[in-house]
Amino acid sequence: MTRRWISERRTIKVLLEPEGAIFALTLKQDSYLLFITRGFVGVKRIRTRDRIVARAGYSALGSLRLIAQLYPDGIARSAR
């Protein structure tokens, strides 16, 4: 059984799981996600309304894959 720890507050969110960790700072329009996984350590910026982590089943690696699909060229400011 996979063990996960999820904490969702208004602004700061944390996901810890065996595949990695995500620390998120959620603002009104954008979220900044710090990923710590075996394959990637870094920050990604996404649109808050896209709910990437929830759509990826609260998985760090699944979230990275979904971000790559939705934002192949990065987040575009004009798309809002």
Residue pairs with C-beta under 8 A, 6 or more apart in sequence:
2 17
2 18
3 17
3 18
4 15
4 16
4 17
4 58
5 14
5 15
5 16
5 17
6 13
6 14
6 15
6 16
6 58
7 13
7 14
10 26
11 25
11 26
11 27
12 23
12 24
12 25
12 26
13 22
13 23
13 24
13 26
13 53
14 21
14 22
14 23
14 24
15 21
15 22
15 24
15 53
15 58
15 60
17 58
17 59
17 60
19 37
19 59
19 60
19 61
20 35
20 36
20 37
20 38
20 60
20 61
21 35
21 36
21 37
21 60
22 33
22 34
22 35
22 36
22 53
22 60
22 63
23 33
23 34
23 36
24 31
24 32
24 33
24 34
24 53
25 31
25 32
26 48
27 48
28 48
29 47
29 48
29 49
29 80
30 45
30 46
30 47
30 48
30 75
31 45
31 46
31 47
31 48
31 52
32 43
32 44
32 45
33 43
33 44
33 45
33 46
33 52
33 53
33 63
34 42
34 43
35 41
35 42
35 43
35 44
35 60
35 63
35 64
37 60
37 61
37 64
39 61
39 64
40 64
44 64
44 67
44 71
45 74
45 75
46 52
46 67
46 70
46 71
46 75
47 75
47 80
50 70
52 63
52 66
52 67
52 70
53 63
55 66
56 62
56 63
56 65
56 66
